[in-house]
């Protein structure tokens, strides 16, 4: 950002010859200063609305659509190397829901601050995909603000068994939330990456957040320590059947895509 700011400053100055610059009157100098100030101020807005915005060293925001953002955390784990963990933010009419927290409290604090300051939205809930730390590791930051967190009852049980912070509101198979008058569907369709993983679908945006159940293209099977390998392809087939109008599919790790991610995941875990 500092490099871009310096470049912009130099480009503005290059529009003047040295003689022209030193002969500017007071009024012209004030206008020049205003142009430079405004140009600097739009830099973070531009990067936020188009492309990727860095919130911390290993935390960034990607704008997927007008109302949907992906938050990405970079991690290095022994045996898996360096990879991104994805979450999602949906905002509508001043209300916002987060799907999975970053894996720790400091990064979750940074995400919350960005939502409040930049999106100027009230966080009305956090959806937890499953009981692993890359989904609920930042819940402490959420709960201290009195924000409810939603997960399957099975996730609540597994989180408590794993000595993790437990989501506050559980449901059995399906739950519907509303944000700014738009529906969010949360549904458990079977075991896969874990026995408790759910999906989240926003019909108005045609966005499916599959979490770690869904693999990015050309990725390997990843962490299968708590996986239901037998049910994994069958569960994703059911996701594919029920939500085949999705235009955006967000996996738990790696690059987002479309329905081809579901097809790839089915093939990756099929036994034939």
C-alpha positions as CSV (number, residue, x, y, z in Angstrom):
1,X,0.0,0.0,0.0
2,X,2.8,2.4,0.8
3,X,4.5,1.6,-2.5
4,X,1.3,2.3,-4.4
5,X,0.8,5.6,-2.5
6,X,4.3,6.8,-3.4
7,X,3.8,5.8,-7.0
8,X,0.5,7.7,-7.2
9,X,2.1,10.7,-5.6
10,X,5.0,10.7,-8.1
11,X,2.6,10.2,-11.1
12,X,0.6,13.3,-10.0
13,X,3.7,15.4,-9.7
14,X,5.0,14.3,-13.1
15,X,2.0,16.1,-14.7
16,X,3.8,19.3,-13.9
17,X,7.2,20.5,-15.2
18,X,9.5,21.9,-12.5
19,X,8.8,25.5,-13.8
20,X,5.0,25.0,-13.7
21,X,5.1,23.5,-10.3
22,X,7.1,26.3,-8.7
23,X,4.9,28.9,-10.3
24,X,1.6,27.5,-9.0
25,X,-0.4,30.1,-7.0
26,X,-1.9,29.5,-3.6
27,X,-5.3,28.5,-5.0
28,X,-3.8,26.0,-7.4
29,X,-1.5,24.5,-4.7
30,X,-4.6,23.9,-2.5
31,X,-6.4,22.2,-5.3
32,X,-3.3,20.0,-6.0
33,X,-3.1,19.1,-2.3
34,X,-6.8,18.1,-2.3
35,X,-6.4,15.9,-5.4
36,X,-3.5,14.1,-3.8
37,X,-5.4,13.6,-0.5
38,X,-8.5,12.2,-2.2
39,X,-6.4,9.9,-4.4
40,X,-4.7,8.5,-1.3
41,X,-8.0,8.0,0.5
42,X,-9.6,5.9,-2.3
43,X,-6.7,3.4,-2.3
44,X,-8.1,1.1,0.5
45,X,-11.6,1.5,-0.9
46,X,-10.5,0.4,-4.3
47,X,-8.6,-2.6,-3.0
48,X,-11.6,-3.5,-0.9
49,X,-14.2,-3.4,-3.6
50,X,-12.1,-4.9,-6.4
51,X,-9.7,-7.7,-5.7
52,X,-8.1,-8.6,-2.3
53,X,-7.7,-6.5,0.8
54,X,-5.1,-7.5,3.4
55,X,-6.3,-7.1,7.1
56,X,-3.3,-8.7,8.7
57,X,-0.1,-10.5,7.7
58,X,-2.0,-13.8,7.1
59,X,-5.6,-12.6,6.8
60,X,-7.2,-11.2,3.7
61,X,-10.6,-10.4,2.2
62,X,-11.7,-11.2,-1.3
63,X,-14.9,-9.6,-2.7
64,X,-16.9,-12.3,-4.5
65,X,-20.0,-10.3,-5.3
66,X,-21.8,-7.2,-4.2
67,X,-22.9,-8.7,-0.9
68,X,-20.6,-11.7,-0.4
69,X,-16.9,-11.7,0.7
70,X,-14.5,-14.6,1.4
71,X,-12.1,-14.2,4.3
72,X,-8.9,-16.2,3.9
73,X,-6.4,-17.1,6.6
74,X,-3.0,-18.5,5.6
75,X,-1.6,-21.2,7.8
76,X,1.4,-23.6,7.9
77,X,0.7,-27.0,9.4
78,X,3.3,-29.8,9.6
79,X,2.5,-32.5,7.0
80,X,0.2,-30.2,5.0
81,X,2.5,-27.2,4.3
82,X,1.1,-23.6,3.8
83,X,-2.5,-23.3,2.8
84,X,-5.5,-21.0,3.0
85,X,-8.6,-21.6,5.2
86,X,-11.7,-20.0,3.8
87,X,-14.7,-18.4,5.5
88,X,-17.5,-16.2,4.2
89,X,-19.2,-12.9,5.0
90,X,-22.7,-12.1,3.8
91,X,-24.0,-8.5,4.3
92,X,-27.4,-7.1,3.4
93,X,-29.0,-3.8,4.5
94,X,-26.7,-3.2,7.4
95,X,-26.8,-6.8,8.8
96,X,-24.1,-9.4,8.4
97,X,-23.5,-13.1,9.1
98,X,-20.0,-14.7,9.2
99,X,-19.5,-18.3,8.1
100,X,-16.7,-19.8,10.0
101,X,-14.3,-17.7,12.1
102,X,-10.6,-17.4,11.3
103,X,-8.7,-20.0,13.4
104,X,-7.7,-17.6,16.3
105,X,-9.1,-14.7,18.3
106,X,-6.8,-11.9,17.0
107,X,-7.7,-12.5,13.4
108,X,-11.3,-12.8,14.3
109,X,-11.1,-9.5,16.1
110,X,-9.6,-8.0,12.9
111,X,-12.4,-9.4,10.8
112,X,-15.1,-8.1,13.1
113,X,-13.5,-4.6,13.1
114,X,-13.4,-4.6,9.3
115,X,-17.0,-5.5,9.1
116,X,-18.0,-2.8,11.6
117,X,-15.8,-0.1,10.2
118,X,-15.8,-0.8,6.4
119,X,-19.1,-2.5,5.8
120,X,-20.7,-0.6,8.7
121,X,-22.8,-3.7,9.4
122,X,-24.1,-5.3,12.5
123,X,-23.0,-8.9,12.9
124,X,-26.2,-10.8,13.8
125,X,-24.7,-14.3,13.8
126,X,-21.8,-16.7,13.1
127,X,-22.3,-20.0,11.4
128,X,-19.9,-22.8,12.3
129,X,-19.4,-25.5,9.6
130,X,-17.9,-28.2,11.9
131,X,-16.0,-28.7,15.1
132,X,-12.4,-28.1,13.9
133,X,-10.4,-25.1,14.9
134,X,-10.4,-23.6,11.4
135,X,-14.2,-23.1,11.8
136,X,-14.6,-22.1,15.4
137,X,-11.2,-21.0,16.7
138,X,-12.3,-17.4,17.0
139,X,-15.6,-17.9,18.7
140,X,-14.4,-16.3,21.9
141,X,-14.1,-13.0,20.1
142,X,-17.7,-13.5,18.8
143,X,-19.3,-14.5,22.1
144,X,-17.7,-11.7,24.1
145,X,-19.7,-9.3,21.9
146,X,-23.0,-11.2,22.6
147,X,-23.2,-12.4,19.0
148,X,-25.0,-15.8,18.6
149,X,-23.2,-18.7,16.9
150,X,-25.1,-21.4,15.0
151,X,-24.1,-25.0,14.4
152,X,-25.5,-28.5,14.3
153,X,-26.2,-30.1,17.6
154,X,-23.6,-32.7,16.7
155,X,-21.0,-30.0,16.3
156,X,-21.9,-28.7,19.7
157,X,-21.3,-32.1,21.2
158,X,-18.1,-32.7,19.3
159,X,-16.8,-29.2,20.2
160,X,-17.5,-29.8,23.9
161,X,-15.8,-33.2,23.7
162,X,-12.8,-31.6,22.0
163,X,-12.6,-28.9,24.8
164,X,-13.3,-26.2,22.2
165,X,-15.6,-23.2,22.6
166,X,-19.1,-24.5,21.9
167,X,-21.5,-22.7,19.5
168,X,-24.4,-21.2,21.4
169,X,-27.4,-22.3,19.2
170,X,-27.8,-25.8,17.9
171,X,-30.1,-27.3,15.3
172,X,-30.8,-30.9,14.2
173,X,-30.9,-31.2,10.4
174,X,-31.9,-27.9,8.9
175,X,-32.3,-24.2,10.0
176,X,-33.1,-21.1,8.1
177,X,-31.7,-17.6,9.0
178,X,-32.7,-14.3,7.6
179,X,-30.3,-11.3,6.9
180,X,-31.7,-8.1,5.5
181,X,-34.8,-10.0,4.4
182,X,-32.7,-12.6,2.5
183,X,-32.8,-16.3,3.4
184,X,-29.8,-18.4,4.5
185,X,-30.2,-22.2,4.5
186,X,-28.1,-24.3,6.9
187,X,-28.4,-28.0,6.4
188,X,-26.8,-31.3,7.5
189,X,-26.8,-33.8,4.6
190,X,-24.4,-36.4,5.9
191,X,-20.9,-37.1,7.1
192,X,-17.9,-36.2,4.9
193,X,-14.8,-34.3,6.1
194,X,-16.3,-34.8,9.6
195,X,-19.5,-36.5,10.8
196,X,-21.0,-33.1,11.7
197,X,-20.2,-30.9,8.7
198,X,-23.0,-28.8,7.2
199,X,-23.5,-26.6,4.2
200,X,-24.8,-23.1,4.0
201,X,-26.7,-21.8,0.9
202,X,-27.9,-18.2,0.1
203,X,-30.5,-18.6,-2.7
204,X,-30.5,-14.8,-3.5
205,X,-26.8,-14.9,-4.2
206,X,-26.6,-18.5,-5.5
207,X,-23.6,-19.0,-3.2
208,X,-22.9,-22.3,-1.6
209,X,-20.5,-22.4,1.3
210,X,-19.4,-26.1,1.5
211,X,-16.5,-25.8,4.0
212,X,-14.0,-28.6,4.2
213,X,-16.5,-31.1,2.8
214,X,-15.8,-29.6,-0.6
215,X,-12.3,-29.7,-2.2
216,X,-10.8,-27.1,-4.5
217,X,-9.9,-28.3,-8.0
218,X,-6.8,-30.5,-8.2
219,X,-6.3,-30.6,-4.4
220,X,-5.7,-33.9,-2.6
221,X,-7.9,-35.4,0.1
222,X,-6.3,-33.4,2.8
223,X,-7.0,-34.0,6.5
224,X,-9.1,-37.2,6.8
225,X,-8.5,-37.9,10.5
226,X,-12.1,-37.4,11.4
227,X,-13.6,-38.2,8.0
228,X,-16.4,-40.5,7.0
229,X,-14.8,-41.8,3.9
230,X,-17.6,-44.1,3.0
231,X,-20.3,-41.4,3.1
232,X,-18.2,-38.5,1.7
233,X,-19.0,-38.9,-2.0
234,X,-22.6,-39.8,-1.3
235,X,-23.1,-36.7,0.9
236,X,-21.7,-34.4,-1.8
237,X,-23.9,-36.1,-4.4
238,X,-26.9,-35.0,-2.3
239,X,-25.5,-31.5,-2.0
240,X,-25.2,-31.5,-5.8
241,X,-28.7,-32.7,-6.2
242,X,-30.3,-30.2,-3.9
243,X,-28.3,-27.1,-4.7
244,X,-27.6,-27.5,-8.4
245,X,-28.5,-23.9,-9.1
246,X,-25.4,-22.6,-7.2
247,X,-23.2,-20.4,-9.2
248,X,-20.5,-19.9,-6.6
249,X,-19.1,-22.8,-4.5
250,X,-16.7,-22.0,-1.7
251,X,-14.5,-24.8,-0.3
252,X,-12.9,-24.9,3.1
253,X,-9.4,-24.5,1.6
254,X,-8.1,-23.3,-1.7
255,X,-9.8,-21.4,-4.6
256,X,-13.5,-21.1,-5.0
257,X,-15.3,-22.1,-8.2
258,X,-18.7,-23.4,-9.4
259,X,-20.4,-26.8,-9.4
260,X,-17.3,-28.4,-10.9
261,X,-15.9,-28.4,-7.3
262,X,-18.7,-30.7,-6.3
263,X,-18.1,-33.0,-9.2
264,X,-14.3,-33.0,-8.5
265,X,-14.9,-33.8,-4.8
266,X,-17.3,-36.7,-5.7
267,X,-14.7,-38.2,-8.1
268,X,-11.8,-37.7,-5.6
269,X,-13.6,-39.7,-2.9
270,X,-15.4,-42.3,-5.0
271,X,-14.2,-45.8,-4.6
272,X,-14.6,-46.7,-8.3
